[in-house]
């Protein structure tokens, strides 16, 4: 299994207590969410979340030291999650939660504990996160998209947590074969007759009112792979510039796919979709592995090839 977290060395000396107390994040925490000032907190303000995301996270290019300060202040558990409302919360609010969970994983501290409270809001948050994964255009930067991939991988690697398992299992069940060509699907169902039985059962049990949402979930990973391949094929050959953010996104995407292939609960049906998309072949034929900046991508691609074709 490939880890999607990279060790980041701190630059410069650790901040002093006085510097922490004088920091803008600490001052905001004292006003809005710090547990030791709870009696004097101002009401929740979504503009504060927006401001922190723009200035301290997105605006600093996801600077680790600023995110560490937010984690130290218990931003996720005391402000972001208690005030998340699916129908009202902004993109900045959702992305802030994603970034803080990724930071908890980077620091190797329990990440899902805060979500046990108000767990009924988690499905709506998860759906908002999935929709953001497929967003294209200037509204969503590649740095954000990469953070979303890392978060999604953490979810797939946390299937022992019931709250997470309930969401991700729908993305990798037999029903995801709806994205296969009919001929390929028939071939696979003939190979394992019990799956045909389950396939018919799924179709009978589908709620007509939920069909559009169910179809969207079932096609999610296939659409995410198509998005990745379009980006990968936009990388020109040696001699032309390529953004480091494009390279990082592609590397994180392959790490996600490797982890999906490495876990039996996710691999069983996902592998067929992966093969149908010819993703491994298209990675090898792309320009990125031939570029100097693509060395890591090429190495991860080789691991993916071995993972896919040496399955148990």
C-alpha positions as CSV (number, residue, x, y, z in Angstrom):
1,X,0.0,0.0,0.0
2,X,1.3,3.4,-0.9
3,X,1.1,6.2,1.6
4,X,-0.3,9.5,0.3
5,X,1.3,11.5,3.1
6,X,4.8,12.9,2.7
7,X,7.0,13.9,5.6
8,X,7.4,17.6,5.7
9,X,10.3,19.1,7.4
10,X,9.7,22.3,9.4
11,X,11.6,25.3,8.1
12,X,13.1,27.5,10.8
13,X,12.8,27.2,14.6
14,X,9.6,26.2,16.3
15,X,7.4,29.1,17.4
16,X,7.7,30.3,21.0
17,X,4.7,30.5,23.3
18,X,4.6,34.2,22.9
19,X,4.5,33.9,19.1
20,X,1.7,31.4,19.3
21,X,-0.4,33.6,21.6
22,X,0.2,36.6,19.3
23,X,-0.7,34.6,16.2
24,X,-3.8,35.6,14.3
25,X,-5.2,32.0,14.4
26,X,-4.8,31.9,18.2
27,X,-6.6,35.2,18.5
28,X,-9.5,34.0,16.3
29,X,-9.6,30.7,18.3
30,X,-10.0,32.7,21.5
31,X,-12.9,34.6,20.0
32,X,-14.7,31.7,18.4
33,X,-13.8,28.2,19.4
34,X,-11.0,27.7,21.9
35,X,-12.3,25.4,24.7
36,X,-10.8,27.6,27.5
37,X,-12.7,30.7,26.3
38,X,-16.0,29.0,25.7
39,X,-18.1,31.3,27.9
40,X,-17.1,34.3,25.8
41,X,-17.4,32.9,22.3
42,X,-18.9,35.0,19.5
43,X,-21.7,33.3,17.4
44,X,-20.6,31.1,14.5
45,X,-19.8,33.1,11.4
46,X,-19.3,31.4,8.0
47,X,-17.3,34.5,7.0
48,X,-14.7,33.6,9.5
49,X,-14.3,30.1,7.9
50,X,-14.1,31.7,4.5
51,X,-11.5,34.2,5.7
52,X,-9.4,31.6,7.3
53,X,-9.5,29.4,4.3
54,X,-8.6,32.2,1.8
55,X,-5.8,33.7,4.0
56,X,-4.4,30.8,6.0
57,X,-4.9,27.7,3.8
58,X,-5.6,28.5,0.1
59,X,-3.8,31.8,0.2
60,X,-0.6,30.3,1.7
61,X,-0.6,27.5,-0.9
62,X,-1.6,25.0,1.9
63,X,1.4,25.9,4.1
64,X,1.9,23.2,6.6
65,X,2.8,25.5,9.5
66,X,-0.5,27.5,9.2
67,X,-2.5,24.3,9.0
68,X,-0.6,22.9,12.0
69,X,-1.6,26.0,13.9
70,X,-5.2,25.4,13.0
71,X,-5.0,21.8,14.1
72,X,-3.3,22.8,17.4
73,X,-6.2,25.2,18.1
74,X,-8.8,22.3,17.6
75,X,-10.3,24.1,14.7
76,X,-12.0,21.0,13.2
77,X,-13.6,19.6,16.4
78,X,-14.6,22.9,18.0
79,X,-15.6,25.0,15.0
80,X,-15.7,23.4,11.6
81,X,-17.6,20.2,12.2
82,X,-20.1,21.4,14.9
83,X,-21.2,24.1,12.5
84,X,-21.3,22.1,9.3
85,X,-24.8,22.1,7.7
86,X,-25.0,20.2,4.4
87,X,-27.5,22.6,2.7
88,X,-25.7,25.8,3.8
89,X,-22.0,25.1,4.2
90,X,-19.7,26.7,1.6
91,X,-17.0,25.1,-0.5
92,X,-14.4,26.8,1.8
93,X,-16.1,25.1,4.8
94,X,-16.0,21.7,3.2
95,X,-12.4,22.1,2.0
96,X,-11.3,23.3,5.4
97,X,-12.6,20.0,6.9
98,X,-10.8,18.0,4.2
99,X,-7.5,19.8,4.9
100,X,-7.8,19.4,8.7
101,X,-8.5,15.6,8.4
102,X,-5.5,15.3,6.1
103,X,-3.4,17.1,8.6
104,X,-4.5,14.7,11.4
105,X,-3.5,11.8,9.2
106,X,-0.1,13.5,8.5
107,X,0.4,13.9,12.2
108,X,-0.8,10.3,12.9
109,X,-3.5,11.3,15.4
110,X,-7.1,10.0,15.4
111,X,-8.9,11.7,12.5
112,X,-12.5,10.5,12.6
113,X,-13.3,11.0,16.3
114,X,-14.8,14.5,15.8
115,X,-17.4,13.1,13.4
116,X,-19.0,10.9,16.0
117,X,-20.9,13.9,17.1
118,X,-23.5,15.1,14.5
119,X,-22.7,12.0,12.4
120,X,-26.0,12.5,10.6
121,X,-24.3,15.4,8.7
122,X,-21.5,13.2,7.4
123,X,-23.3,11.7,4.3
124,X,-24.1,15.3,3.1
125,X,-20.5,16.4,3.7
126,X,-19.2,13.3,1.9
127,X,-21.4,14.0,-1.1
128,X,-20.2,17.6,-1.3
129,X,-16.7,16.3,-1.2
130,X,-17.3,13.8,-4.0
131,X,-18.9,16.4,-6.2
132,X,-15.8,18.7,-5.7
133,X,-13.6,15.8,-6.8
134,X,-15.1,15.9,-10.3
135,X,-15.2,19.7,-10.6
136,X,-13.2,21.2,-13.4
137,X,-12.3,24.8,-14.2
138,X,-11.0,27.8,-12.4
139,X,-13.4,27.4,-9.4
140,X,-11.3,24.5,-8.2
141,X,-7.5,24.5,-8.2
142,X,-5.4,21.4,-8.7
143,X,-3.9,21.9,-5.2
144,X,-7.5,21.6,-3.9
145,X,-8.1,18.6,-6.2
146,X,-5.0,16.9,-4.8
147,X,-6.1,17.5,-1.2
148,X,-9.4,15.9,-2.1
149,X,-7.7,12.8,-3.6
150,X,-5.6,12.4,-0.4
151,X,-8.8,12.7,1.7
152,X,-10.6,10.2,-0.4
153,X,-7.8,7.7,-0.1
154,X,-7.9,8.2,3.7
155,X,-11.5,7.3,3.5
156,X,-10.9,4.1,1.5
157,X,-8.2,3.1,4.0
158,X,-10.5,3.6,6.9
159,X,-13.2,1.1,6.1
160,X,-13.0,-0.3,9.6
161,X,-14.8,2.8,10.7
162,X,-18.5,2.3,10.3
163,X,-19.3,5.9,9.5
164,X,-16.8,5.9,6.7
165,X,-17.5,2.4,5.4
166,X,-21.2,3.3,5.0
167,X,-20.2,6.0,2.5
168,X,-17.4,4.5,0.5
169,X,-18.8,1.0,0.0
170,X,-21.4,2.4,-2.4
171,X,-18.7,3.6,-4.7
172,X,-17.0,0.2,-5.1
173,X,-19.9,-2.3,-5.0
174,X,-21.0,-4.5,-7.9
175,X,-23.4,-1.7,-9.0
176,X,-20.4,0.3,-10.2
177,X,-20.4,-2.0,-13.2
178,X,-23.2,0.2,-14.7
179,X,-20.3,2.2,-16.2
180,X,-19.1,-0.8,-18.2
181,X,-20.0,-1.3,-21.8
182,X,-22.9,-3.8,-22.0
183,X,-20.8,-6.4,-23.8
184,X,-18.0,-6.3,-21.2
185,X,-20.5,-6.4,-18.4
186,X,-22.2,-9.5,-19.9
187,X,-18.9,-11.2,-20.2
188,X,-18.0,-10.6,-16.6
189,X,-21.5,-11.7,-15.3
190,X,-21.2,-14.9,-17.4
191,X,-17.9,-15.7,-15.7
192,X,-19.4,-15.5,-12.2
193,X,-23.1,-16.5,-12.3
194,X,-23.8,-15.4,-8.7
195,X,-22.9,-11.9,-9.6
196,X,-25.6,-11.9,-12.3
197,X,-28.1,-12.9,-9.6
198,X,-26.9,-10.0,-7.4
199,X,-27.0,-7.6,-10.4
200,X,-30.7,-8.4,-11.1
201,X,-31.4,-8.0,-7.4
202,X,-29.8,-4.5,-7.4
203,X,-31.9,-3.5,-10.3
204,X,-35.1,-4.7,-8.7
205,X,-34.4,-3.0,-5.4
206,X,-33.4,0.4,-6.8
207,X,-35.7,3.2,-5.6
208,X,-36.9,5.0,-8.8
209,X,-36.8,8.3,-6.9
210,X,-33.2,7.8,-6.0
211,X,-32.0,6.4,-9.3
212,X,-30.3,9.6,-10.5
213,X,-28.3,9.9,-7.3
214,X,-27.4,6.1,-7.2
215,X,-26.3,6.3,-10.9
216,X,-24.0,9.2,-10.1
217,X,-22.4,7.4,-7.2
218,X,-21.9,4.2,-9.2
219,X,-20.2,6.1,-12.0
220,X,-18.0,8.3,-9.7
221,X,-14.7,6.4,-9.8
222,X,-15.0,5.8,-13.6
223,X,-15.5,9.5,-14.1
224,X,-12.6,10.3,-11.8
225,X,-10.4,8.1,-13.9
226,X,-11.5,9.8,-17.1
227,X,-10.7,13.1,-15.5
228,X,-7.3,12.0,-14.6
229,X,-6.5,10.6,-18.0
230,X,-7.6,13.8,-19.7
231,X,-5.2,15.7,-17.4
232,X,-2.4,13.2,-17.9
233,X,-2.7,13.4,-21.7
234,X,-2.4,17.2,-21.6
235,X,1.2,16.8,-20.4
236,X,3.5,17.6,-23.3
237,X,6.8,15.9,-24.1
238,X,10.2,16.9,-22.8
239,X,11.2,20.5,-23.5
240,X,7.8,22.0,-22.7
241,X,6.8,23.3,-19.3
242,X,4.5,21.3,-17.1
243,X,3.0,22.5,-13.8
244,X,4.3,20.8,-10.7
245,X,0.7,20.7,-9.4
246,X,-0.3,18.6,-12.4
247,X,2.5,16.1,-11.6
248,X,1.6,16.0,-7.9
249,X,-2.1,15.4,-8.8
250,X,-1.2,12.5,-11.1
251,X,1.1,11.0,-8.5
252,X,-1.5,11.1,-5.8
253,X,-4.1,9.7,-8.2
254,X,-2.0,6.6,-8.9
255,X,-1.5,6.2,-5.2
256,X,-5.2,6.2,-4.7
257,X,-5.7,3.6,-7.4
258,X,-2.9,1.4,-6.0
259,X,-4.6,1.4,-2.6
260,X,-8.0,0.6,-4.2
261,X,-6.3,-2.4,-5.9
262,X,-4.5,-3.5,-2.7
263,X,-7.7,-3.8,-0.6
264,X,-9.9,-6.8,-1.3
265,X,-13.2,-5.0,-0.5
266,X,-12.4,-2.3,-3.0
267,X,-10.6,-4.3,-5.6
268,X,-13.2,-7.0,-6.3
269,X,-15.3,-4.9,-8.7
270,X,-13.1,-1.8,-9.2
271,X,-10.4,-3.8,-11.0
272,X,-12.7,-4.5,-13.9
273,X,-13.5,-0.8,-14.3
274,X,-9.8,0.0,-14.1
275,X,-9.1,-2.6,-16.8
276,X,-12.0,-1.4,-19.0
277,X,-10.5,2.2,-18.9
278,X,-7.1,0.9,-20.0
279,X,-5.7,3.2,-17.3
280,X,-2.4,1.3,-16.7
281,X,-1.6,1.2,-20.4
282,X,-2.5,4.9,-20.9
283,X,-0.1,5.8,-18.0
284,X,2.7,3.9,-19.6
285,X,2.1,5.5,-23.1
286,X,1.8,9.1,-21.7
287,X,4.6,11.7,-21.9
288,X,5.0,12.1,-18.1
289,X,7.0,8.9,-17.4
290,X,9.5,10.0,-20.1
291,X,10.1,13.4,-18.5
292,X,12.7,14.0,-15.8
293,X,10.0,15.4,-13.5
294,X,8.0,12.2,-14.1
295,X,10.4,9.8,-12.4
296,X,8.3,9.3,-9.3
297,X,5.2,9.0,-11.5
298,X,6.9,6.3,-13.5
299,X,7.9,4.4,-10.4
300,X,4.4,4.5,-8.9
301,X,3.0,3.5,-12.3
302,X,5.3,0.4,-12.2
303,X,3.9,-0.4,-8.7
304,X,0.4,-0.1,-10.1
305,X,1.2,-2.4,-12.9
306,X,2.5,-5.1,-10.5
307,X,-0.4,-4.6,-8.2
308,X,-3.0,-5.0,-11.0
309,X,-1.4,-8.0,-12.6
310,X,-0.2,-10.0,-9.7
311,X,-3.5,-10.2,-7.8
312,X,-4.4,-13.0,-5.5
